[in-house]
């Protein structure tokens, strides 16, 4: 690949078919990278069984990708300034295709985890760079459409992951979960290089911040492993989890001190000096974490206690993304014409209100009674995420754009990981607590027991039936309690956005 750089002013935007193809390729890259965070979730047991390992070891298929991605995302700003945004993007996209193929060809768990690590390193920079490149290829007066399309893929991909993973695994084999992404990634990579070379950014031969990079790897890895393994090791009752927590905390503090005092930091934390960016990140971490918590909790409840298959549970959850697909570009347009803060507030509050409504669920609900509220709840997703992206990136300087986009995706990734861990743990703990409370209140007069015995059921069958009903109701109560907590988190996130200053410019046009 030859190296081309541009002046400070980017060339004319793409038009017509070139703009459509460029947009599809960039959106495809973002979609694939985010899709990979959830596509293997429902197939862990199949993968582990096929490779002769336990399910707990199989979870490293998810953890390895998440750790590598979380490390590489905040490095995007430095990589783009050192080697050029387009060059980094294309190389990462081609590597993503290659390592997806290698993951599908893996014959042992160690080999699969290794390739997943490289896949995560490749996928991390794709998210922020697809965002900034898409904004550069669009005309100024249409840049809000770029934000809308990018946001749409960001919101829909994690929902589609479990569905595609379940269908592919059920109909074909787990290998194709990874292999199917290869042709799309490689084709998109070559198309982007051919069409977008004139959008390459200037490079600066800055040395790499080795100390900052090592500290980043240490604290992110320790935190991610702690979050993924905490539930299985009873959290801080385990010495292993305590040690990981200490490493993560000390590493994080050291990382902050070093990066804020280093002249050429590997992660530019100085973007947090912009109040609008900082406030947007607080809102993002709370709201996206709450949203991700819903997408984790709902399929688990539907599959384990409502009798849904993985595919049907996925279809129910996916209804949240239906309206988001159509509304994202429209909301992006609206966000350029009015103060975007009320849109963010309304979107997050809408998500919270529908979550509160869903906290009144019971085990007699039909598929439509479950999926319709989620369909309408999905309206809030683009309503909060699209204008929030505009506020965050509109508060930073143009030269800080890649760093800010990288940090934004990094915070979103960590929020999703933290929410997944907390929801799983809280759900199990709350279920055990409610079960203990209900056990003393269930059939105290033994009326139900006598009736079932009189109907010819054995005592073992009677006890099993009562226990199943008790467990189901315990899970239902626990699920509703957690949804109430998530609704409260949405409410707090909605209020936080008002601490951001009113934008004084059309933020999504600032990259030109």
C-alpha positions in Angstrom: 0.0 0.0 0.0 1.3 3.4 -0.9 1.2 6.1 1.7 -0.8 9.2 0.9 -1.5 12.2 3.2 -3.7 15.2 2.7 -3.6 18.7 3.8 -5.5 19.9 6.9 -8.6 20.4 4.7 -10.1 17.1 3.5 -11.0 16.8 -0.2 -14.4 17.0 -1.6 -16.9 14.5 -0.2 -18.1 11.5 -2.1 -21.3 11.7 -4.1 -23.7 9.3 -5.8 -22.8 5.6 -6.1 -19.4 6.1 -4.6 -20.9 7.6 -1.4 -23.3 4.7 -1.1 -20.6 2.1 -1.6 -18.2 3.9 0.8 -20.9 4.2 3.4 -21.9 0.5 3.2 -18.3 -0.6 3.5 -17.6 1.6 6.6 -20.9 0.6 8.2 -20.1 -3.1 7.5 -16.8 -2.7 9.3 -18.5 -1.2 12.4 -21.3 -3.8 12.3 -18.9 -6.8 12.1 -16.6 -5.5 14.9 -19.6 -5.0 17.3 -21.4 -8.1 16.1 -18.4 -10.2 17.3 -18.9 -9.1 20.9 -22.2 -11.1 21.1 -22.4 -13.5 18.2 -20.6 -16.4 20.1 -22.5 -15.9 23.4 -25.3 -18.4 22.7 -22.9 -21.0 21.2 -20.3 -21.3 24.0 -21.5 -24.7 25.1 -21.5 -26.0 21.5 -18.0 -24.7 20.9 -16.7 -26.1 24.2 -18.2 -29.5 23.6 -16.8 -29.7 20.1 -13.3 -28.8 21.3 -13.5 -31.1 24.3 -13.4 -28.5 27.0 -15.7 -27.3 29.8 -18.3 -24.5 29.3 -16.4 -22.4 31.9 -13.3 -22.6 29.7 -15.4 -21.9 26.7 -16.3 -18.5 28.1 -12.7 -17.4 27.2 -13.9 -17.3 23.6 -15.9 -14.2 24.7 -13.4 -12.9 27.2 -10.4 -13.0 25.0 -12.1 -10.9 22.3 -13.5 -8.4 24.8 -10.1 -7.9 26.5 -8.2 -7.4 23.2 -10.8 -5.1 21.8 -11.0 -3.0 25.0 -7.2 -2.6 24.8 -7.0 -1.7 21.1 -9.9 0.8 21.0 -8.3 3.6 23.0 -5.1 3.1 21.0 -6.9 4.2 17.9 -6.0 7.9 18.2 -2.3 7.2 18.5 -2.3 4.6 15.7 -4.2 7.0 13.3 -1.8 9.9 14.0 1.3 7.6 13.6 0.3 5.6 10.5 -2.7 7.4 9.0 -6.4 6.7 9.8 -7.3 5.0 6.5 -4.2 2.8 6.5 -4.9 1.6 10.1 -8.6 1.0 9.2 -7.9 -1.0 6.1 -5.2 -3.1 7.6 -7.4 -3.9 10.7 -10.3 -4.7 8.5 -8.3 -7.2 6.4 -6.8 -8.7 9.5 -10.3 -9.0 10.9 -11.3 -11.1 7.9 -8.2 -13.3 8.1 -8.5 -14.0 11.8 -12.2 -14.6 11.5 -11.4 -17.4 9.1 -8.6 -18.8 11.4 -11.1 -18.8 14.3 -13.4 -20.9 12.3 -10.6 -23.3 11.4 -9.4 -23.7 15.0 -9.0 -27.3 16.2 -8.4 -26.6 19.9 -9.6 -24.2 22.5 -6.1 -22.7 23.0 -5.9 -22.1 19.2 -9.4 -20.5 19.1 -8.7 -18.2 22.1 -5.4 -17.1 20.5 -7.1 -16.2 17.2 -9.9 -14.4 19.1 -7.3 -12.2 20.8 -5.9 -11.2 17.4 -9.4 -10.7 16.2 -10.2 -8.4 19.1 -7.0 -6.4 18.4 -8.1 -6.1 14.8 -11.7 -5.2 15.5 -11.1 -2.5 18.2 -9.9 0.3 15.9 -12.7 -0.4 13.3 -15.4 1.1 15.5 -14.0 4.7 16.0 -12.3 4.9 12.6 -15.4 3.8 10.7 -17.2 6.6 12.6 -14.7 9.4 11.8 -14.1 8.3 8.2 -17.8 8.1 7.5 -18.3 11.6 8.7 -15.5 12.8 6.4 -16.8 11.3 3.2 -20.3 12.8 3.6 -21.1 16.4 2.4 -21.3 18.9 5.3 -25.1 19.3 5.0 -25.5 15.5 5.1 -23.0 14.6 7.8 -25.9 14.0 10.2 -26.9 11.0 8.0 -23.4 9.6 8.6 -23.9 9.8 12.4 -27.3 8.2 12.0 -26.1 5.3 9.9 -23.1 4.6 12.2 -25.2 4.8 15.3 -27.8 2.4 13.8 -25.2 -0.3 13.2 -23.7 0.3 16.7 -27.1 -0.3 18.3 -28.4 -3.1 16.1 -25.2 -5.2 16.0 -25.2 -6.4 19.6 -28.8 -7.4 19.4 -28.4 -9.3 16.1 -25.3 -11.1 17.4 -27.1 -13.8 19.5 -29.8 -14.3 16.8 -27.3 -14.9 14.0 -25.0 -16.9 16.3 -27.9 -19.2 17.3 -29.3 -19.7 13.8 -25.9 -20.4 12.2 -25.0 -22.7 15.0 -28.3 -24.6 14.9 -28.5 -24.9 11.2 -24.8 -25.3 10.3 -21.9 -25.4 12.7 -20.3 -23.1 15.2 -17.3 -22.7 12.8 -19.5 -20.7 10.4 -20.2 -18.1 13.1 -16.7 -16.9 12.4 -16.1 -17.9 8.8 -19.1 -16.1 7.5 -17.6 -12.7 8.3 -14.4 -13.2 6.3 -15.6 -12.4 2.7 -17.5 -9.3 3.9 -14.5 -7.9 5.8 -11.9 -8.5 3.1 -14.2 -7.2 0.3 -15.0 -4.1 2.4 -11.3 -3.5 3.2 -10.2 -3.5 -0.5 -13.1 -1.3 -1.5 -12.3 1.2 1.2 -8.6 1.4 0.2 -9.5 1.8 -3.5 -12.1 4.5 -2.9 -11.0 6.5 0.1 -7.2 7.0 -0.3 -7.7 10.8 -0.7 -9.2 10.9 2.9 -5.9 9.6 4.4 -4.8 11.8 7.4 -1.4 13.4 8.0 1.0 11.3 10.1 3.5 12.3 12.7 6.4 10.1 13.7 5.7 10.2 17.5 7.3 7.6 19.6 5.1 5.0 21.3 4.3 5.5 25.0 5.5 2.0 26.1 4.8 2.6 29.8 1.3 3.8 29.1 0.6 0.9 26.8 1.8 -1.7 29.3 -0.3 -0.1 32.1 -3.3 0.0 29.8 -2.9 -3.7 29.0 -2.5 -4.6 32.7 -5.5 -2.8 34.1 -7.9 -3.5 31.3 -7.0 -7.2 31.2 -7.3 -7.6 35.0 -10.6 -5.8 35.1 -12.1 -7.7 32.1 -11.0 -11.1 33.5 -12.4 -10.1 37.0 -15.8 -9.2 35.5 -16.0 -12.3 33.5 -14.9 -14.7 36.2 -16.3 -13.0 39.3 -19.6 -14.8 39.3 -18.0 -18.3 38.9 -15.6 -17.6 41.8 -18.1 -16.0 44.2 -16.5 -12.6 43.7 -14.5 -11.2 46.5 -14.7 -14.4 48.5 -12.1 -15.6 46.1 -8.4 -14.7 46.5 -8.1 -14.7 42.7 -10.8 -12.1 42.2 -9.4 -9.9 45.0 -5.9 -10.0 43.4 -7.4 -9.1 40.0 -9.3 -6.2 41.5 -6.2 -4.8 43.2 -4.1 -5.1 40.0 -6.9 -3.4 38.1 -7.2 -0.5 40.6 -3.5 0.1 41.0 -3.0 -0.2 37.2 -5.8 2.2 36.5 -4.6 4.9 38.9 -1.0 4.5 37.6 -2.3 4.7 34.0 -4.2 7.9 34.7 -1.2 9.6 36.4 1.2 8.6 33.7 -1.0 9.5 30.7 -1.9 12.9 32.1 1.7 13.8 32.6 3.2 12.1 29.5 4.0 14.5 26.5 2.9 12.0 23.9 0.4 9.7 25.6 -0.8 6.5 24.0 -4.3 7.5 25.1 -5.1 11.2 25.0 -7.1 11.6 28.3 -6.9 15.4 27.9 -10.1 15.3 25.9 -11.9 15.0 29.2 -11.1 18.6 29.9 -14.1 19.4 27.7 -17.1 19.4 30.0 -19.5 18.4 27.2 -17.4 15.3 26.4 -17.0 14.2 30.0 -20.7 14.7 30.7 -21.6 12.8 27.6 -19.4 9.9 28.6 -21.0 9.7 32.0 -24.5 9.5 30.4 -23.2 7.0 27.8 -21.7 4.7 30.4 -24.9 4.7 32.5 -27.4 4.5 29.7 -25.6 2.1 27.4 -24.7 -0.1 30.4 -28.4 -0.2 31.4 -29.4 -0.9 27.8 -26.9 -3.7 27.5 -28.1 -5.1 30.8 -31.6 -5.5 29.3 -30.3 -7.3 26.2 -28.4 -9.7 28.5 -31.2 -10.4 31.0 -34.1 -10.8 28.6 -32.8 -13.7 26.5 -31.6 -15.5 29.6 -35.0 -15.3 31.3 -36.9 -16.3 28.1 -34.7 -19.3 27.4 -34.3 -20.7 30.9 -37.7 -20.1 32.4 -40.2 -19.3 29.6 -39.3 -22.2 27.4 -38.1 -20.2 24.4 -35.4 -21.5 22.1 -32.3 -19.4 21.6 -33.5 -18.3 18.2 -37.0 -17.3 19.3 -35.6 -15.5 22.4 -33.3 -13.7 20.0 -36.2 -12.7 17.7 -38.1 -11.2 20.7 -35.1 -9.2 21.9 -34.3 -8.1 18.3 -37.6 -6.1 18.1 -35.8 -3.4 20.0 -33.7 -2.7 17.0 -36.5 -2.6 14.4 -37.6 1.0 14.8 -34.0 2.2 15.6 -33.0 1.3 12.0 -35.5 3.7 10.5 -35.4 6.5 13.1 -31.6 6.9 13.5 -31.1 9.1 10.3 -34.2 11.1 11.0 -33.1 11.9 14.6 -29.6 12.7 13.4 -31.2 15.4 11.1 -33.3 16.7 13.9 -30.2 16.9 16.2 -28.6 19.4 13.9 -31.5 21.8 14.0 -32.3 22.0 17.7 -30.5 21.7 21.0 -29.6 17.9 21.2 -29.7 17.7 25.0 -33.5 17.5 25.2 -33.4 14.6 22.6 -30.9 12.7 24.8 -32.9 13.4 27.9 -36.2 12.2 26.2 -34.5 9.1 24.7 -33.0 7.9 27.9 -36.1 8.6 29.9 -38.2 6.8 27.3 -36.0 3.7 27.8 -36.4 4.0 31.5 -40.2 4.3 31.4 -40.6 1.3 29.2 -38.2 -0.7 31.4 -40.3 0.2 34.4 -43.4 -0.9 32.4 -41.7 -4.2 31.6 -40.9 -4.8 35.3 -44.6 -5.8 35.8 -44.1 -9.0 33.8 -45.4 -12.4 34.7 -44.9 -16.0 33.5 -48.2 -16.2 31.6 -47.1 -13.6 29.0 -47.2 -14.4 25.3 -44.6 -13.7 22.7 -46.4 -10.5 21.6 -46.8 -9.3 25.1 -43.1 -9.5 25.6 -41.9 -8.3 22.2 -44.3 -5.4 21.6 -43.1 -3.3 24.6 -39.5 -3.9 23.5 -40.4 -2.8 20.0 -41.7 0.6 21.3 -38.8 0.8 23.8 -36.4 0.7 20.9 -37.5 4.2 19.9 -35.4 5.5 22.7 -32.2 4.0 21.5 -31.4 6.2 18.5 -33.1 9.1 20.3 -30.4 9.1 23.0 -27.3 7.6 21.2 -27.3 9.6 18.0 -27.5 13.2 19.5 -25.2 12.1 22.3 -22.5 11.1 19.8 -22.9 14.6 18.2 -22.5 16.4 21.6 -19.5 14.3 22.6 -17.5 14.7 19.3 -18.7 18.3 18.9 -17.0 19.4 22.1 -13.4 18.3 21.1 -10.9 19.8 18.7 -10.6 18.4 15.2 -7.1 17.0 15.9 -8.6 15.2 18.9 -11.4 13.5 16.9 -9.9 10.1 16.6 -8.8 10.0 20.2 -12.3 11.1 21.4 -14.0 8.5 19.1 -11.7 5.8 20.5 -12.4 6.7 24.1 -16.1 6.9 23.4 -16.1 3.3 22.0 -13.8 2.2 24.8 -16.2 3.5 27.5 -19.1 1.9 25.7 -17.3 -1.5 25.5 -16.4 -1.4 29.2 -19.9 -0.4 30.2 -21.3 -3.4 28.3 -18.9 -5.8 30.0 -19.6 -4.3 33.4 -23.3 -4.5 32.9 -23.2 -8.1 31.7 -21.3 -9.2 34.8 -23.4 -7.2 37.2 -26.8 -8.3 35.7 -25.8 -12.0 35.7 -24.6 -11.9 39.3 -27.5 -9.8 40.6 -30.0 -12.0 38.9 -28.7 -15.1 40.5 -28.3 -13.5 44.0 -31.8 -12.0 43.8 -33.3 -15.2 42.7 -31.8 -17.1 45.6 -33.0 -14.5 48.0 -36.6 -14.5 46.7 -36.6 -18.3 46.6 -35.7 -18.4 50.3 -38.4 -15.9 51.1 -41.1 -17.7 49.0 -40.2 -21.2 50.2 -41.6 -20.5 53.7 -44.8 -19.2 52.2 -45.5 -21.9 49.6 -48.3 -24.4 50.3 -48.0 -24.1 54.1 -51.3 -25.9 54.6 -50.1 -28.7 52.1 -53.4 -28.3 50.2 -51.7 -28.4 46.8 -49.6 -31.3 47.8 -52.6 -33.4 48.9 -54.5 -32.6 45.7 -51.7 -33.7 43.5 -51.1 -36.9 45.6 -54.9 -37.6 45.3 -54.5 -37.2 41.5 -52.1 -40.1 41.5 -48.8 -38.2 41.4 -45.8 -39.6 43.4 -44.3 -37.5 46.2 -41.1 -36.9 44.2 -43.1 -35.6 41.3 -45.2 -33.4 43.6 -42.1 -31.9 45.2 -40.5 -31.5 41.8 -43.5 -29.6 40.5 -43.8 -27.3 43.5 -40.0 -26.6 43.3 -40.2 -25.8 39.6 -43.1 -23.4 40.2 -41.3 -21.8 43.1 -38.1 -21.4 41.1 -40.0 -19.9 38.2 -41.8 -17.3 40.4 -38.5 -16.5 42.2 -36.9 -15.8 38.8 -39.8 -13.7 37.7 -39.7 -11.6 40.8 -35.9 -11.2 40.6 -36.2 -10.2 37.0 -38.7 -7.6 37.7 -36.7 -6.2 40.6 -33.6 -5.9 38.4 -35.6 -4.1 35.6 -36.8 -1.6 38.3 -33.1 -0.9 39.2 -32.2 -0.5 35.5 -35.1 1.9 35.1 -33.7 4.0 37.9 -30.3 4.0 36.3 -31.8 5.3 33.0 -33.5 8.1 35.0 -30.2 9.2 36.5 -28.5 9.0 33.1 -31.2 11.2 31.6 -30.6 13.9 34.3 -26.8 13.9 33.9 -26.9 15.2 30.3 -28.1 18.6 31.5 -24.7 19.2 33.0 -23.3 19.4 29.4 -23.1 22.9 28.0 -25.4 23.8 25.2 -23.6 23.1 21.9 -22.6 26.3 20.2 -22.0 24.7 16.7 -23.3 21.9 14.6 -21.1 19.3 16.1 -21.4 16.6 13.5 -20.0 18.9 10.8 -16.9 19.6 12.8 -14.8 16.9 11.2 -14.6 18.7 7.8 
